[in-house]
Amino acid sequence: MRNSYDTQDTVVAIASARGAAERGIVRLSGPDALGVVGRLVEVWAPPESPSVLPQQRVRLLLSGAERSLPCDLFVWPDTRSYTGQPSAELHTVGSPPVLDALVAAACAAGARLAEPGEFTLRAFLAGRLDLTQAEAVLGVIDARGDTALRAALEQLAGGLSAPLGELRATLLGLLAELEAGLDFVDEEDVRFIEPEVLLHRLTEAAATLQVVSNQAGQRGDSTRAPRVVLAGEPNAGKSSLFNALRQRYGVEPPPAEALVSPVRGTTRDAVTATLDMGGVACELVDTAGVDGDGPIDPIDGRARRSADRLRQDADLVLWCEPPGARTVVSVAAERRLRVSTKCDLGDENNSPLCGNPAAGGRWATSAATGAGLEELAQAIAHRLASGEDDDSSAVVSHTAARCRESLIRAAEGLAGARDLAAAGEGEELVALELRAALDALGAVTGEVVTDDVLDQIFGKFCIGK
């Protein structure tokens, strides 16, 4: 993505969401950020003191405009900004042509267009954030529900980097004691750390690392929306229910609705949609129908096998039963909600809640009239929320995928150091394994990092963040 990480350029980008809005934001950062601002607005001079200025009302000078435009200006003139550089934000009307013209004017005044994630990259390079916190910024941007947002915010506040930083500081102190002792290896009466103390501290460090690794593994998928799979016999009303829920609670609708037809076997490929039901996000999946009659053709057979795998991997299965349904899928009750579909057709169980779901009751719904959809959504949200992990050491999935291998290498280094210490081997060998563990931990938080890793992380950001 980048040829270098030179932060001496002044960069600019639109920082607000694309599209028309009441307000839009253009962000600048770099050594000449205030100079660029001075060339964009009327009657304004950079501040003389390094304190953060309050909001200022200024007017923008844009090429082609008949008159200047009003703008709110926010300035961070020193290293206390997000990026650690002089920075500014211009808040004006949220018209895409106006914002594009403002960015073009800033580039003409000496700035260049920022690359994806460059503002957060500069914050990392300036030491304002460590690598896990930088990834948490992306987690906040990508969060699609309260659980994912809480996980990202906790990581941004140091939920992962704090315990790893403390562990790394402990190991650095231990390594310093070992290396100091190596300078007096010929002095038998000089010992900086006793063997039993060394072994005890290595054992404690390994246990601490195991706890952090377990938390990372448990919460590595915390930002993945739970999967809710619609299942049932052919023509059980699954696709109609999918479309109705998607229309009411959909976050990012698919390009087309699920096909609805009285013809058996219409649904072949799984169709998905992301829903948000009162702050609880999930991925809703419509699958092929199953019954005891067998597939109608080879394609239907593959669709059924795919549906079976999706049901097995689902966090929750909505088993759809129209009037006269003959079968109930063999899904454990804790992973299943039974749904009575097409209740507008006169099924005898025509109330929003038919019996006690925990005892095998059914939630009655009608995709045609909307009856029971709100109650079903509340039941889904309650079931998914009740299964959330309450562990406070959250780690967003962006970090989990990257740091898993590094944590394994760190654990291997600590295990090697502990085994060598237990066997009474030389302290220089123990120190060698400790350095390997420290390098692996540094790769997680960013003390040890390569350009390829930075490209991989910050390339996921949108421009302006």
Secondary structure, DSSP 8 states (H G I E B T S, - for coil): --S-----S-EEEE-S-SS-EEEEEEEEESTTHHHHHHHHBSS----SSSS----EEEEE--TT-SS-EEEEEEEE-STTSTTSS-EEEEEEEE-HHHHHHHHHHHHHTT-EE--TTHHHHHHHHTTSS-HHHHHHHHHHHH--SHHHHHHHHHHHTTTTHHHHHHHHHHHHHHHHHHHHHHTTTT-TT--SS-HHHHHHHHHHHHHHHHHHHHHHHHHTTTTS--EEEEEESTTSSHHHHHHHHHHHHEEE--SS-----SSTT---S-EEEEEEETTEEEEEEE-----TT--SSHHHHHHHHHHHHHHHH-SEEEEEE-TT--------GGGEEEEE--GGG--S--SSEES-GGGT-EEE--TTT-TTHHHHHHHHHHHHHHT----S----HHHHHHHHHHHHHHHHHHHHHHHHHHTT--HHHHHHHHHHHHHHHHHHHTSS--HHHHHHHHTTS-TT-
